[in-house]
């Protein structure tokens, strides 16, 4: 279905309810919900079709935001949705399985394996015959195109869920883009805070912890996420969040001098005021429509008064375009917006984008006053954070998520 074609949420719901009833009959089905619009809309749709034969579970896998499992479960179980929901505490299982993994794609695949193993065990325990998923078209396009592995895409890339996990999977939303899912959510009278909720990845904060996942790193990210989301919402980006990176610099990078010269030229600042850091850990990007796992560079510019220079965001986007064109190994350009005087173990990056279909995205022009406020709050709340940056990379060449 084309996103630009006329779309009727009523016709979609009526058709899907009939098809779901034809497929499921009187069998029980399970769906994992996160509180995001995709899984919640899918759950509401299937619940309309089969009623109490649907069981909703939320996996408390350690990668949800602060207090999120209980908050989402309460919201989904109360009127008007009244979905039957259980919380499964699987934190230790996921943290142990993903311990010491650094590669983004490897982490996604390990998450996917554990996700489906847990659901397979739950389906058997709860005597369900089907697994329902809120997979949407963008998930399939990105996975099949090799950009990144979405945890909820299986058959489309040759994985037989019945053979591998013992699961029969149905995906009622797989022909829809995000905007169309939101239309269906409104039609089903899903509460606004879910229907208009910004996207949250299935693997949760695990894909926003760049490099190795550690408990203290994850806790700092959760605090930073709460601060950033509270202050960015008023600017209405289509998606906004924070990521955390180990503050480890790649030594003796061969291009730093040339990058400094380019920054000084584009921003019209003295070369001596520019510093550049390339992190040891890498980030996922896109090149010619395919995944490109490349370097993350952070740019820092001082004024004569030794405060951080604050150029227009559009100038920083222009700068990143030049830097990535000149340095094909880069997939992500960050710009420092706040820091502490002493080096600490981690760096936080703020991400805010505008998009129609999530297949491409522009950097949101967030006011400097907001970026400064977020940075100041984060370095106070997270003592292990050395600096806060703004990600000024569109999609492409970056993906929306860092990993």
N, C-alpha and C positions, 0 to 999 in steps of 0.2 A: 504493500500500500504506500503510495507517495505521500510525503508529508504535506505537499502543496495541494493535493486533491481534496475535494469537499469530504469532510469526515463527520459522520453522525454517531455520537456516543450511544444514543438509544438503539440504533440499528446494530451497532457492534455488540452491545450488551445482550440484546435479544437473541442474536445469532449465536453468541458464545454460550449463553445459558443453555440453549437447546443442544449445542454440540457437546458441552460438558456433561449434560445429563445422558446423552447418547453413549458417551465413552465410559462414564463412571457407573451409570445405573445406580444400584443401591450399595455399591462398594464404598469403603471408607478411604479417605485421602488425607495426606499430610502436606502441610506447607510450612516452610521456614520463613518467618517474617522478621524484618529488621526495624520496622517503623518507617521505612522509606516509602515513597509513593508507589514504586513498582510492585513490591511484594504485598503492600497493604491493599492496593487496588485489586491485585490478583486474588488475594484472600477474600475480599468482599464479594468479588464476582463469583467465585466458586461457592462461597457460602450461600449466595442467592440461589445457586443451582441445586446444591445438595444438602443445605442446612447443617444439622449437627453431625452429619457424616464427615465433615471437614474438621481436622484438628490442626490448630496453629501452634507452632513451637518457636520460641526465640532462643537461639544459642548464645548464652553468655560466655563468649570465647576469650574474654579479656581485652578485646579490641573495640568494644563499644565506648561511647563517650561517657563522662562521669554521670552515674545514676540513670543511664539510659535504659537498661533492661526493664527495671521496675516501672519507669515512667511510660515507656511504650506499651508494656503489657496492660497497664491500667487504662490507657487511652483506647486501645483496640478492643478491650473487653467490655467497655461501658457503652451505653447508647450513643449514637444510633447504630454502631456496627455490631456490638455484642458478640464478638468473635470468641470462640472457645480457645483459650491460649494457655500454654505451659512454658515456663522458663527452665531451660536445661543448663546447669552449671558445668561447663566443660573447659574452664579456664586453664587448669593445670595441664590437661591433655594437649591443648593447642600450644601453650607456651613451651612445653617440653619438646614437642615435635618440631617446633620452628626455632629452637635454640641454636645459636651460632650460624644460622643461615644469613648470607649477605646479599646474594644475587636476587634481584627483584622477581624475575620470572620463576626462579626456583621456589621462592617464598609463596608465590601465587599457586604454584602446582602442589606444594605440600599442604597449603591451606585447603585447596580444593579436595585433595585426597581425604583429609581428616573431616572436612565438612560432610562429604558424602558417606564416609564410614559411620559417622554419628547418626546421620539421617537414616541410613540403612538399618542400623540397630534399632532406631526409634520406630521405623515402619514395622519391623518384625514384632517389637514389644507391644505396640499399640494395635496390632492386627489391621494395618492399613494395606491397601492394594496398590495405591498410586502415590507418587510424589508430584505435587504441583509446584511450578516455578514461575516467578515473575520476570523471566527473561524477556528483554525487549530487543528491537531490531539493531540498535547501536551496539549492544553486547555481542551479537552474532557477527556483525560487520567487522568489528575490531579484532575479534579472535580469529575468524576465518581469514582475515587479511594479514595476520601475523603481527599486528601492532602490539597487542598484549593479550595474555590469556585471561579471559573473564571466568571466574570460578564456576559460573552457572551455565556455561556452554559446553555441551558434551557431544551429542550425536552429530552436530554440525561440523565437528572436527574429527569424526571417526571413532569416538568413544561410545561404545554401546552400554548405556546405563543399566540395562537389565542383566547383561552378561557380567559386567564388572562389579556392580554394586547390588544387584538383585532388585533394582528399582524400575518401575514403569513410570515414565515421566510425561507429563503434559504441560504445555506452555501456552496459555491462552493469549498472552500479550506479545508474542514473538513477532507479529507483523506491524507493531506500533512503534512510533518514535516517542520520545519523552513528552513532548507537548500534547500528543494525542492521549497518552496515559493520563495526564492531568485532566483532560476533558472528561475522560471516563470516570475519574475519581470524583470530579464535581457532580457528575450525573448520579453517581451512587451515593451522594451526600456524605462522602468521607470528610471528616473534620479538616478545616483549612490548614491547621498546623501540620497535617500529613499530606494533604492534596498539594499544597504549595511548598512543601519541605524541600530543601535543596538535596540533591543526590548524595547518597552515602554509599561507598563501595561495599560489596558483599564481604570482602575480607576485612572491612572496617579499618581501624587505625594501623593495622599491620602493613598496609601499603603506603602509609604516611610516616612510617619509621624507616628512613633510608638506611640501608645497611643492617647490621645486626640488631635484633629486637632484645632489649634488656628491660627489666622491670622499672628501674629508675628513669630510663629514657622514655618509656611508655607513659609513666606518670607525669613527667614534665610535659609531654605532648598533650595529654588530657587537659592539664591546666591551661596551657597555651590555647588549645582549641576552644575552650569555654570563653576565654577572654576575647579572642578574635571574632568568634561567631556573634557574641553579644553586641559588638561594636560595628561589625560590617553589615549586619542585616538592614540597617536603615538606608544603606546605599543601593540595595536591591541588585547585587550581582546574581547571576544565575547559579553560580556555585562559588563557595568560599570556605577556606579551611587553613590549617597550618600543617607543616611537616617538620620533622626534626632530623638533623644530620650530625654525625660525629664531627667535631671540630678538628679534623685531621687533614693537614694540607699535603698535597702531592709535592714532593721535593723536586727542585731543579727542573721545573716545567720550562720547556724550551721556548714557549711563545709569550711569556709574561711581559717582557719589555715591549713587544709589538702590540699586545693588547692594551697596555697602559697608554701607549702613544695614540691608539685609536680612540680610547675613552677621552683623553685630553682634547683631541681634535674635535670630536663630535659634541662634547659638552662645553667646549671653549673654556677649559680650566687649565691651570698649570700642570705640567707632567708630574711635578714633585708632590702634588696634592692627591695623586691617584695611587691606590694600591689594589692589587688583584690577588685573589686566592682561588686555587683550583683544588677541590676536595678529593680525598682518596676514593670515596664512594661515588658511584655513578648513578645516573637517572635515565629513565626510559624516554625516548623521543621518537620522532618519525622522520624518515628520509625516503622520498619517492614512494610514499604510501606504506612503507614497511617499518618494522621496529628497528630502532637504532639506539643501542645502549651506550651512552656517552657521558662526557665529563660535565660537572657542575662548576661554574665559575661565579664567584661573588666579587662585585665591584664596590669599592669604598672610596668616596671622594670627600675631602675636607675643604672647608672654606678658610679664608685667611684668619678667621677668628677661631679656628680649630673645631667648630661645630661641623656636623655632617651636611654636605651640600644637598639641596632639595630641588632638583630640576623638574619640569613638567613630566608626568608619567609618559606622555606620548614621545618625548625626547628619549626616554630610557628604552621604549619599545623600538624606536629607530636605531638606537645604539646596539641593542641585542641582535637586531637583524644584520647589522654590519659585522658584529663580532662572530656570529655563528657562520656567516658566509665566508669570513676570513679564516675561521678555525673550525673545520668540519668535525673535529673530535668533540666539540661542545654540543650539548643538547639543551642546556638550561642556563640562563643568565639571571642571577640574583643581584639585588642592589641593597646595600646596608642602610637601614633606616633607624637603627638604634643599637647601642652596645654598652657593655660595662668596661671599666678600666682594666680589669684583670681577665686573663684568658681562662675560660671555663670549658667543660667537656663537650658542650653541644651548641648548635646553631639552630634557630627556628626560622623557617621561611613561611611567609604569608602568601596564599594563592587566592586570587579573586578574578573571575572571568565572566564574560558575557557570551552567550551562545544561543543558537536556534535549535540545533540538532545534536550537540555534543560531539559531532564528528570534526568540527572546526570550532575555534574559540578565540576571542579577543581578550586582551588584558583589560580589566576594569580600571578606570581612572579614579582610584580612591583618593580622596583629599589627603594632603600631607598631615593635617591636624589629626585625622583618624589614625593614620599609620603611626604617627608619633605617640599617640595615646596608647595604642595597642602595644607598641614596643616597650614603653615605660612600664606598663602593667606586667608584661611578661617577664622582664628581667627582675622585677621585684618578686613575683610569684614563683619563679623558677630559678633559684640560685645557681643551678648548674648550666644555665644558658649564657653564653658569651656575647652573642649578638642576635639581632632580629633583622631579617631581610624581606624585601618584597620581590616576588617572582615576576619578572617583566617579559616572560616568554609566551607568545601565543601558541595555539595548536593549529597546524604544525608551526614550527619544528618540534615543539614539546608535545607530550600528551597532557591531558588535564591533570591527572594524578601524577605524582612524582615517580611512582613505581608501577 
